[in-house]
């Protein structure tokens, strides 16, 4: 027999062994899936997921999450400068307990809804991000990778977004947040128009008051250069302009006295 024919016979016989191995694995998998234990476990899993889905969508779960968010807000609001040591310990314990409860909430939703259905919602993504950030911060503190004084500065910032969980359960507030998000483009156009007005009046202020705000007391609100003029006009827009008006009147009076 030629060598080419013998090679073809060997190559054709190799996939047959692989197919026999695959059929054996398939038979074993089918046998396991048809066993009583497998049917019982699938039935128990469907029942548990159905119960968890009903619990997640119940009013009790709704008010429980609202209560946890309220406790989280109360814990953050209780932090203050030079607080006693016992209050710091109570806050640390409360933070860990609340983090554990929020983790249980996240895992329950993942199990009842499924990962694909869970991450469809933007609020669920936000919840998982906040919870995972809190878990990572706790691990870094417990392993002493991050020092407690440094972690305390970021702890409140990491737990503050939990307050926004209430927007999911408060329909009117959720609609308001959705309206604000939909109008971001219009707000951005309005902010751009406001910035153009600030630039125009900053240049006008440099022409009218540049180098004229010379007082005995050095003031930061001047029109001597363009960056300082921008900050001065922004200060007039954002807060009481009585001080700026007083400075302009003093400049006008000083100029009138010298002209006389």
C-alpha positions as CSV (number, residue, x, y, z in Angstrom):
1,X,0.0,0.0,0.0
2,X,1.4,3.5,-0.8
3,X,2.5,5.7,2.0
4,X,0.0,8.4,1.0
5,X,-2.9,6.0,1.4
6,X,-1.7,4.7,4.8
7,X,-1.5,8.3,6.0
8,X,-5.0,9.0,4.9
9,X,-6.3,5.9,6.8
10,X,-4.6,7.1,10.0
11,X,-6.0,10.6,9.7
12,X,-9.5,9.3,9.2
13,X,-9.3,6.9,12.2
14,X,-8.2,9.7,14.6
15,X,-11.5,11.7,14.6
16,X,-13.4,8.5,15.2
17,X,-11.7,8.1,18.6
18,X,-12.5,11.7,19.5
19,X,-16.1,11.1,18.5
20,X,-16.3,8.0,20.7
21,X,-14.8,10.1,23.6
22,X,-17.4,12.8,23.0
23,X,-20.2,10.4,22.9
24,X,-19.1,8.9,26.2
25,X,-19.0,12.3,27.8
26,X,-22.4,13.2,26.4
27,X,-23.9,10.0,27.6
28,X,-22.5,10.6,31.1
29,X,-23.8,14.2,31.1
30,X,-27.2,13.0,30.0
31,X,-27.3,10.3,32.6
32,X,-26.4,12.8,35.3
33,X,-28.9,15.4,34.2
34,X,-31.7,12.7,34.2
35,X,-30.9,11.5,37.6
36,X,-33.3,12.1,40.5
37,X,-30.8,14.3,42.3
38,X,-30.4,16.5,39.3
39,X,-34.1,16.9,38.8
40,X,-34.6,17.6,42.4
41,X,-31.9,20.3,42.5
42,X,-33.3,22.0,39.4
43,X,-36.8,22.0,40.9
44,X,-35.5,23.4,44.2
45,X,-33.4,26.0,42.3
46,X,-36.5,27.2,40.3
47,X,-38.6,27.3,43.5
48,X,-35.9,29.3,45.4
49,X,-35.5,31.8,42.5
50,X,-39.2,32.3,42.3
51,X,-39.5,32.9,46.0
52,X,-36.5,35.3,46.0
53,X,-38.0,37.2,43.0
54,X,-41.3,37.6,44.8
55,X,-39.4,38.8,47.9
56,X,-37.4,41.3,46.0
57,X,-40.5,42.8,44.4
58,X,-42.5,42.9,47.6
59,X,-43.3,46.1,49.7
60,X,-41.5,44.7,52.7
61,X,-38.2,44.6,50.7
62,X,-38.9,48.0,49.4
63,X,-39.3,49.6,52.9
64,X,-36.3,47.6,54.2
65,X,-34.0,49.1,51.6
66,X,-35.4,52.6,52.3
67,X,-34.7,52.0,56.0
68,X,-31.1,50.8,55.3
69,X,-30.5,53.9,53.2
70,X,-31.8,56.1,56.0
71,X,-29.5,54.4,58.5
72,X,-26.6,54.8,56.1
73,X,-27.4,58.5,55.8
74,X,-27.7,58.9,59.5
75,X,-24.3,57.2,60.1
76,X,-22.6,59.6,57.6
77,X,-24.3,62.6,59.1
78,X,-23.2,61.7,62.6
79,X,-19.5,62.1,61.8
80,X,-18.0,65.3,63.0
81,X,-14.7,66.8,64.1
82,X,-13.2,65.7,67.4
83,X,-15.9,63.0,67.9
84,X,-15.4,60.6,70.8
85,X,-13.8,57.2,70.3
86,X,-16.9,55.3,71.2
87,X,-18.8,57.0,68.4
88,X,-16.1,56.1,65.9
89,X,-16.3,52.5,66.9
90,X,-20.1,52.5,66.6
91,X,-19.8,54.0,63.2
92,X,-17.3,51.4,62.0
93,X,-19.5,48.6,63.2
94,X,-22.6,50.2,61.6
95,X,-20.7,50.7,58.3
96,X,-19.6,47.0,58.2
97,X,-23.1,45.8,59.0
98,X,-24.7,48.0,56.4
99,X,-22.2,47.0,53.8
100,X,-22.9,43.3,54.6
101,X,-26.7,44.0,54.2
102,X,-26.3,45.8,51.0
103,X,-24.1,43.0,49.7
104,X,-26.8,40.5,50.6
105,X,-29.3,42.6,48.8
106,X,-27.2,42.7,45.7
107,X,-26.5,39.0,45.7
108,X,-30.2,38.2,46.2
109,X,-31.2,40.3,43.2
110,X,-28.5,38.7,41.1
111,X,-29.7,35.2,42.1
112,X,-33.4,35.9,41.6
113,X,-33.2,38.0,38.4
114,X,-30.1,36.4,36.8
115,X,-26.9,38.3,36.0
116,X,-28.0,39.3,32.5
117,X,-31.4,40.7,33.7
118,X,-29.7,42.3,36.7
119,X,-27.2,44.3,34.8
120,X,-29.7,45.6,32.3
121,X,-30.9,48.1,34.8
122,X,-28.6,51.2,35.2
123,X,-29.5,51.4,38.9
124,X,-28.4,47.8,39.5
125,X,-25.1,48.6,37.9
126,X,-24.7,51.6,40.1
127,X,-25.6,49.6,43.2
128,X,-23.1,46.9,42.3
129,X,-20.4,49.5,41.7
130,X,-21.0,51.2,45.1
131,X,-21.1,47.8,47.0
132,X,-17.9,46.5,45.3
133,X,-16.2,49.8,46.1
134,X,-17.2,49.5,49.7
135,X,-16.0,45.9,49.9
136,X,-12.6,46.9,48.3
137,X,-12.2,49.8,50.7
138,X,-12.9,47.5,53.7
139,X,-10.4,44.9,52.5
140,X,-7.7,47.5,52.0
141,X,-8.3,48.9,55.5
142,X,-8.4,45.4,57.2
143,X,-5.2,44.3,55.4
144,X,-3.5,47.6,56.4
145,X,-2.8,48.5,52.8
146,X,-4.6,51.8,53.3
147,X,-4.2,53.6,56.6
148,X,-7.4,54.3,58.7
149,X,-7.0,58.1,58.7
150,X,-6.6,58.1,54.9
151,X,-9.5,55.6,54.5
152,X,-11.8,57.7,56.7
153,X,-11.5,60.6,54.2
154,X,-12.7,58.4,51.4
155,X,-15.2,56.3,53.4
156,X,-17.9,59.0,53.4
157,X,-17.3,59.7,49.7
158,X,-17.7,56.0,48.9
159,X,-20.9,55.6,51.0
160,X,-22.6,58.8,49.9
161,X,-23.7,57.4,46.5
162,X,-25.8,54.8,48.5
163,X,-28.2,57.7,49.2
164,X,-29.1,57.8,45.5
165,X,-30.6,54.3,45.9
166,X,-33.7,56.0,47.2
167,X,-34.3,57.5,43.7
168,X,-35.1,54.0,42.4
169,X,-37.9,53.4,44.9
170,X,-39.3,57.0,45.0
171,X,-41.2,57.3,41.7
172,X,-41.6,61.1,41.7
173,X,-37.9,61.6,42.5
174,X,-36.9,59.0,39.9
175,X,-39.0,60.8,37.3
176,X,-37.3,64.1,38.3
177,X,-33.8,62.6,37.9
178,X,-34.7,61.1,34.6
179,X,-36.0,64.5,33.4
180,X,-32.7,66.1,34.5
181,X,-30.6,63.5,32.7
182,X,-32.7,64.0,29.5
183,X,-32.2,67.8,29.7
184,X,-28.4,67.6,30.2
185,X,-27.8,68.6,26.6
186,X,-29.9,71.7,27.0
187,X,-28.2,72.6,30.3
188,X,-24.8,72.2,28.6
189,X,-25.9,74.7,25.9
190,X,-27.1,77.1,28.6
191,X,-23.8,76.8,30.5
192,X,-21.8,77.4,27.3
193,X,-23.9,80.6,26.6
194,X,-23.2,81.7,30.2
195,X,-19.5,81.1,29.8
196,X,-19.6,83.3,26.6
197,X,-21.3,86.1,28.6
198,X,-18.6,85.8,31.3
199,X,-15.8,86.1,28.7
200,X,-17.5,89.2,27.1
201,X,-18.0,91.0,30.3
202,X,-14.5,90.0,31.5
203,X,-13.0,91.7,28.4
204,X,-15.3,94.7,28.9
205,X,-14.2,94.9,32.5
206,X,-10.5,94.9,31.5
207,X,-11.2,97.8,29.2
208,X,-13.1,99.8,31.8
209,X,-11.4,98.9,35.1
210,X,-8.1,97.5,34.1
211,X,-5.4,98.8,36.5
212,X,-7.9,101.1,38.3
213,X,-8.7,99.0,41.3
214,X,-5.8,100.4,43.4
215,X,-6.8,100.5,47.1
216,X,-4.9,100.5,50.4
217,X,-6.0,96.9,51.0
218,X,-5.0,94.4,48.3
219,X,-8.0,92.8,46.8
220,X,-8.1,89.7,44.6
221,X,-11.2,90.8,42.7
222,X,-9.6,93.0,40.0
223,X,-9.7,93.4,36.2
224,X,-5.9,93.7,35.7
225,X,-5.6,90.5,33.7
226,X,-7.9,88.1,31.9
227,X,-7.8,85.2,34.3
228,X,-8.4,87.5,37.3
229,X,-11.2,89.2,35.3
230,X,-12.8,85.9,34.7
231,X,-12.8,85.0,38.3
232,X,-14.2,88.5,39.3
233,X,-17.1,88.3,36.8
234,X,-17.8,84.7,38.0
235,X,-17.8,86.0,41.6
236,X,-20.3,88.6,40.7
237,X,-22.6,86.0,39.1
238,X,-22.3,83.4,41.9
239,X,-22.6,85.5,45.0
240,X,-23.5,88.9,46.4
241,X,-21.9,91.6,44.3
242,X,-22.1,94.3,47.0
243,X,-18.3,94.2,47.5
244,X,-17.6,94.5,43.8
245,X,-20.1,97.3,43.5
246,X,-18.4,99.1,46.4
247,X,-15.1,98.7,44.7
248,X,-16.4,100.2,41.5
249,X,-17.9,103.1,43.4
250,X,-14.7,103.7,45.3
251,X,-12.8,103.8,42.0
252,X,-15.3,106.2,40.4
253,X,-15.2,108.5,43.4
254,X,-11.4,108.4,43.5
255,X,-11.3,109.3,39.8
256,X,-13.8,112.1,40.2
257,X,-11.8,113.6,43.0
258,X,-8.6,113.6,41.0
259,X,-10.4,115.2,38.0
260,X,-11.7,118.0,40.2
